[in-house]
Structure formats: C-alpha cells, structure tokens
Amino acid sequence: MTDRLEEVYEKYVKPLPTVERLRLLEMTAHDLALTAPLAPKKRSILELRGLGKEIWQGVDAQTYVGGLREEWDHQP
C-alpha cells in the first residue's frame, strides 16, 4: 500500500506546481476534517454497566459486606 501511495505521489502530485499541491493539501485536510472528527467520542458512564459482573457470580452481597465490616472493626 505504501509503495502504491508513493508511486501516486511521485507520478501525479509531485509534478504539480506548488500552488496546486497546496490546494490539494487543503482539499485533503478539509475532507479529513469532515469525515474524522478530532474530538473523541463522548462516553457515557452507562457503558460500564455489567462490566466485571462475572467476578461477583455466586457471591452473596450481605455476606461480602459483613466480612468487610468485620475487617474494619479489627483494624488498628
């Protein structure tokens, strides 16, 4: 792919006058700006819903919290 791009550049772009090469660059930049937004997509906290749920399979929430409370009670 890179070889092909270099061939296109050497054969079609490089021989153009500077003004036309700059115009081509401007057109390419404009096209990219329209198709590839610079700002990252805004994410939602809801996308994390269910992430890691397999870790808690078979764990009783009350038993787990009770164990944490015992640990806290016995800390210096």
Secondary structure as GFF3:
##gff-version 3
##sequence-region A 1 76
A	DSSP	alpha_helix	2	8	.	.	.	ID=ss1
A	DSSP	pi_helix	9	13	.	.	.	ID=ss2
A	DSSP	alpha_helix	18	35	.	.	.	ID=ss3
A	DSSP	three_ten_helix	45	48	.	.	.	ID=ss4
A	DSSP	three_ten_helix	53	56	.	.	.	ID=ss5
A	DSSP	alpha_helix	61	73	.	.	.	ID=ss6
###
